[in-house]
Structure formats: structure tokens, C-alpha cells
């Protein structure tokens, strides 16, 4: 058996997710030149509001109508959620179209009540705020046709008589084909199937052949299966650009609760969060937060996000918010006997976020040498718990305290060695030169000659000649 | 008359109890803290005599910059050996990663700052967090003008924070500046260019330190070479 899980008025349902709209609602394509209604809900349809009307016409018929614009971000998130819901009932799921999933139910235990299973699917969708229809039939395409006639569930055990009674309009033929068939007096699928196949294809072309193949049920369609999702997404598009963080925090709280429940349902945890804030003009703001100790606790996620938002300043106001969660298995970690892990990695993650807000992203991390010999070069890595014993104790001499201000100095040489340094005084001893160069194969070639010097007052410095006569203080070993 | 005598006796007894309690606490505080309550420094003389750095206490290391760098080097080496993680709050942004072993730095969280106040705020965050057993706040390169702007009550506040979190906080400074530091380590020796050819580990082991520990009764001073 196959099941078809369908969300009627999918785009409208997606746009209304996270909004409290109890009564009549309609979807308008605000980006189209002629903004007409695309979809209306049942309450609006009862008030004679139909797709194709302009918002002004619709509001004249139904003054209480709530007209919402399309929300592509929410549509994508809802489609992902629909697939996720479908995967809860079968591992073999096809994302047939926007708002439609076809499930291969052949693996379901024998003796299952299809009616009850379909009702369970509808209930799961309702728990996520969706109005769903479910059709179950022996053929994948028949299941979809059954879902179209479902209220909200339709189980078809024999596809042929069911399809025969359907009007031709459910197959959505092209207007030309529809007109021809009506001219022939063909109004139902059963009448259409009775037409001789060869003559039909000869006269009406490949479209008629495809329609016939779809409803005949003689060939088994292979489903294009989707893989189980590893990223869980929630999104919301605002009607207007927002100026404060309160609406963002309000939505993020709801997102974290909902996403956490979805992850917990699959016994998964979050390894990272990605916050995306689309802005009106320009690239979206996106930031990924890795969770030090993967967890499904929504409070931990929310604290990470709120800490970041507290210090965030954007040049443009956001018009939406998206939160995606990277799922991971809650695998345990076996530490070495002598390894001491962080007591509370998630609390430490929050502290790191606060430190980044205080001193900037490049101001916190694990320092690592860069892939160059250029003096002062380094790279900053995200903090991660190290394992194993480091190789230590090989270094010689005093550690340098780098002066990153590139302070210029005047140096007098005697016998090609520094003898006197401006503002510091005479040099008593010196060691060098240590010549370094690199990246000569590129435009940014560099060359430097370093000296360690000791001054009369006991101070020790590292100075460098970067070009002819351009001396700088590289750092200090000892200051007086 | 009898009543007043009874009150007097009570006061005397209470005073004696307080004295005994104070003496007991002072004796306990004067003894080297147990190994579990201390963080080893890697400087053998200091670890043997004082047990290392006291957890839940502010330790101030004041002296020349070369000695401060060597003391930090010893701490980083110990962190690697003990397989902990530590934090360096670099208040003058002077740490030079290329001058250290990459694997040793894997256990170092470096917080860069050019403002003393931001560095203190970062220290406050890490101390309240309590995940890292050792936090080093390097003030040796901070200009005097900025140091003068640091209110003295900050150190008392940090002391209270570390008491709760059990973290060992080490402040590296050029001269004593931390009000109420429980342990003061002083090292004034200066090294010359010849030190550049000696292993850093040997330089750290040979540091001449003067340690003063604050107890309830008095300051205990030890000299170590």
C-alpha cells in the first residue's frame, strides 16, 4: 500500500505558521505585478472569497479577511517538516510536490488498520499546526487521488473503481485536452480509461498517454526517495523590518521549543545551531554556533542565541528569522583515565559566547601558528577540548611579548650591528641578524631582518629591519 | 551580683572559644594546602613548599616581565602535563603564539584585550564559569595610566568569585597592585641575552621566588631559590 500525505493550501498554511489567525485568511503573491489571491482557507471560501480575486475585491466580500504575503522561508521549513513527519511513518518517502509526500507503506506490519494509521498521520500534522489530508491506496498515484478526495482520511482498497468514478478535472489535464475530451463527452476517469489506448495516444499525444499511465495502475511507479533529514529548520518572515530584538527572542524561544521536541522524537541531539537573519537589501546575516556538548535542551540553545543577540548590531534591519539545527547522535564520550573534561561544556560555551561579545570573534580562541614564517602571524581556532599529552619543553630562551603596534624607531649601526636605538639608548649586546623572507612568489612578498638586543638599563628587545632603514620594535623580553 | 558574675563568666568562656577557634583556623591556613586544593605550578620549589597555587584564591605574581613570562611558561607546561585547560587573559595583547609549542597551546584559551577593564570583565566571566581550573590575568604589559583606572574593590570582588568557583586566579603584574591577594609571589631577577640559549624549562626551574601567603593571623613569608 501507498499513502499520500497532503497539506491543502500548503503555501497559505506555511505563511500562517507561527501566526495566530483564527478566521478567514488568504495568501497573496506580493511580488507579482498583479497581486491576486493565490490560496484561501475554508473560512474565507465560505465568505465567497476565491483565488484570483484582488485583495481589494476580497476585502469587499469579507472585511475580516487577513491577507498574508507568501513566505518562501517558511514554505521551505514546512516542506522539511512535512518530510520529517512522513518519515515517522515510513522510511521510504518521496517528496512528490510542495505540500505532498508519498509514502511506501509496504513495510508496515501486517494487519495494521489503514484507517487508524491515516488518522494518526493527520493527528501528527495537527500537533504541528497543519491541516492535513491522507489517502491510502495500492498504487502511489491512486493514493494521491484518494488524498484529494479525503475528508480528512480516505482509504481505497481497490483503485480501479475508485478512479473510474473521479471526474477528469482531478487529473488536471491541459485546457486544450480538457476541451477535446469534453467535446467527446468524456467526463470521468472511467470513461477516459475505456478509450482504446493506441488510438488515444495517436490522436491526443504524449500528455494523454501520461494521464492514462497515471490512473491505470498497471505500472508501478518508482518513488524518488528522500534521505532522513539531518538539519531541522524553523523560519518566520516578518511583514515588516523589525527594530528590536524582542520579536526575535519571542520567536526563537518558540522555535527552540518546537525543534527540541522534534529532535527528541528521533532520539537526536543538536550539535550546532545556525541563526540566519535575512535583511531587506544585501546578504543575509548568518552565524553558526557549535554546541560544546550536543544536547536537545531548548534552554541551552536559547541562552546561546540570546547571548549573541544581546551584543549584535546589524547595519540593516532583519525581515525574517531562520533557525536550523544540525542533528547528531547522542553518543557518549569515553575519556582517557587521566583526561579531565570541562565540568559543564554548555555553560562554558555560553561563557565563550559572552567573551566573544566582549572582545570580538578574533579575540577569543585557541592560538595556533599560521602556515607562514611571517613574524607575528597566527590563526585563532574555536575552542575545543584537547586530548592527549602535548609535546612541551623544547623551546629555548625567553618568550617574546609581541608589540603589535609596529612602533617605528631610529637605529644607528656600528659595524653593521645595532649600536644605538632612538629613545632607548645605547645597545650593550646584540644577537642576530635573523633573516626571514617569504611569499616572494606573490605580490605580498616580505623580508625582515630581526635582532635581539640588550640595552644599558637591562631591557631586552627584539627589533626588526623590515626594509632598508625602516626599523620597528617587534616585542620585548625584559622591560625596565 | 550573682547574675552579673554569671554574665561575665559566659563572656570569658565565649572569648576563649573564639581564641581557640581562631588559633585552629590560623594553624590550618598556615600549613601548605592539600594537593587537591592546589594547582601545581611546575616550579618545583614553589610546589614543594606551598603546594602550588591555591584554588579559590587570588595569587599575584609581581616582578620583571621575563620572570612573569617564565612563570606563565611553567604554568602552561603543567597544564599540558596534567591535561587540563587554562585561560590567559592578555590585557595588553602581547602573547606571541609563534613562540610556543602548538600542541601546548591546544590547552590554552587566549582572550585578547587592549583594555584593562575589558580584561577584568573577561576574568569575571571565566571565574564565574568555573570550568577552567586556572585563569591567568596578564597585566604586565598594561600601561600605568590604565592600571591607575582599575578600582581596588575589583580585586575583592574577584576574590569572592574565585572562592565560590574554586578557580585559581593568577595575576601577573610588574609591581604589587592586587588588594587582598591571598598569595603574593615576587621575582625581581633580570635575565640577559645569554638566557636565549638556555632551555625555557630550565630558566623557569631556576627562578628565585619570594612567596608570601596571607593567613588569618599573619603573613607567612618563604624564600625559595
Boltz contact constraints between the chains, C-beta under 6 A:
constraints:
  - contact:
      token1: [A, 338]
      token2: [B, 83]
      max_distance: 6.0
  - contact:
      token1: [A, 339]
      token2: [B, 83]
      max_distance: 6.0
  - contact:
      token1: [A, 340]
      token2: [B, 83]
      max_distance: 6.0
  - contact:
      token1: [A, 340]
      token2: [B, 84]
      max_distance: 6.0
  - contact:
      token1: [A, 342]
      token2: [B, 131]
      max_distance: 6.0
  - contact:
      token1: [A, 343]
      token2: [B, 131]
      max_distance: 6.0
  - contact:
      token1: [A, 348]
      token2: [B, 129]
      max_distance: 6.0
  - contact:
      token1: [A, 348]
      token2: [B, 131]
      max_distance: 6.0
  - contact:
      token1: [A, 351]
      token2: [B, 125]
      max_distance: 6.0
  - contact:
      token1: [A, 351]
      token2: [B, 129]
      max_distance: 6.0
  - contact:
      token1: [A, 354]
      token2: [B, 125]
      max_distance: 6.0
  - contact:
      token1: [A, 355]
      token2: [B, 111]
      max_distance: 6.0
  - contact:
      token1: [A, 355]
      token2: [B, 122]
      max_distance: 6.0
  - contact:
      token1: [A, 355]
      token2: [B, 125]
      max_distance: 6.0
  - contact:
      token1: [A, 358]
      token2: [B, 121]
      max_distance: 6.0
  - contact:
      token1: [A, 358]
      token2: [B, 122]
      max_distance: 6.0
  - contact:
      token1: [A, 359]
      token2: [B, 113]
      max_distance: 6.0
  - contact:
      token1: [A, 363]
      token2: [B, 112]
      max_distance: 6.0
  - contact:
      token1: [A, 364]
      token2: [B, 111]
      max_distance: 6.0
  - contact:
      token1: [A, 367]
      token2: [B, 97]
      max_distance: 6.0
  - contact:
      token1: [A, 367]
      token2: [B, 105]
      max_distance: 6.0
  - contact:
      token1: [A, 367]
      token2: [B, 110]
      max_distance: 6.0
  - contact:
      token1: [A, 368]
      token2: [B, 102]
      max_distance: 6.0
  - contact:
      token1: [A, 369]
      token2: [B, 97]
      max_distance: 6.0
  - contact:
      token1: [A, 369]
      token2: [B, 98]
      max_distance: 6.0
  - contact:
      token1: [A, 369]
      token2: [B, 102]
      max_distance: 6.0
  - contact:
      token1: [A, 378]
      token2: [B, 97]
      max_distance: 6.0
  - contact:
      token1: [A, 383]
      token2: [B, 109]
      max_distance: 6.0
  - contact:
      token1: [A, 386]
      token2: [B, 106]
      max_distance: 6.0
  - contact:
      token1: [A, 386]
      token2: [B, 107]
      max_distance: 6.0
  - contact:
      token1: [A, 390]
      token2: [B, 80]
      max_distance: 6.0
  - contact:
      token1: [A, 390]
      token2: [B, 103]
      max_distance: 6.0
  - contact:
      token1: [A, 390]
      token2: [B, 104]
      max_distance: 6.0
  - contact:
      token1: [A, 391]
      token2: [B, 101]
      max_distance: 6.0
  - contact:
      token1: [A, 391]
      token2: [B, 103]
      max_distance: 6.0
  - contact:
      token1: [A, 392]
      token2: [B, 77]
      max_distance: 6.0
  - contact:
      token1: [A, 392]
      token2: [B, 80]
      max_distance: 6.0
  - contact:
      token1: [A, 392]
      token2: [B, 101]
      max_distance: 6.0
  - contact:
      token1: [A, 392]
      token2: [B, 104]
      max_distance: 6.0
  - contact:
      token1: [A, 393]
      token2: [B, 201]
      max_distance: 6.0
  - contact:
      token1: [A, 395]
      token2: [B, 200]
      max_distance: 6.0
  - contact:
      token1: [A, 396]
      token2: [B, 199]
      max_distance: 6.0
  - contact:
      token1: [A, 397]
      token2: [B, 196]
      max_distance: 6.0
  - contact:
      token1: [A, 398]
      token2: [B, 66]
      max_distance: 6.0
  - contact:
      token1: [A, 398]
      token2: [B, 195]
      max_distance: 6.0
  - contact:
      token1: [A, 399]
      token2: [B, 69]
      max_distance: 6.0
  - contact:
      token1: [A, 399]
      token2: [B, 99]
      max_distance: 6.0
  - contact:
      token1: [A, 400]
      token2: [B, 96]
      max_distance: 6.0
  - contact:
      token1: [A, 400]
      token2: [B, 99]
      max_distance: 6.0
  - contact:
      token1: [A, 401]
      token2: [B, 94]
      max_distance: 6.0
  - contact:
      token1: [A, 401]
      token2: [B, 141]
      max_distance: 6.0
  - contact:
      token1: [A, 402]
      token2: [B, 94]
      max_distance: 6.0
  - contact:
      token1: [A, 402]
      token2: [B, 96]
      max_distance: 6.0
  - contact:
      token1: [A, 429]
      token2: [B, 193]
      max_distance: 6.0
  - contact:
      token1: [A, 431]
      token2: [B, 193]
      max_distance: 6.0
  - contact:
      token1: [A, 454]
      token2: [B, 192]
      max_distance: 6.0
  - contact:
      token1: [A, 454]
      token2: [B, 193]
      max_distance: 6.0
  - contact:
      token1: [A, 458]
      token2: [B, 190]
      max_distance: 6.0
  - contact:
      token1: [A, 477]
      token2: [B, 66]
      max_distance: 6.0
  - contact:
      token1: [A, 478]
      token2: [B, 65]
      max_distance: 6.0
  - contact:
      token1: [A, 478]
      token2: [B, 66]
      max_distance: 6.0
  - contact:
      token1: [A, 478]
      token2: [B, 190]
      max_distance: 6.0
  - contact:
      token1: [A, 479]
      token2: [B, 65]
      max_distance: 6.0
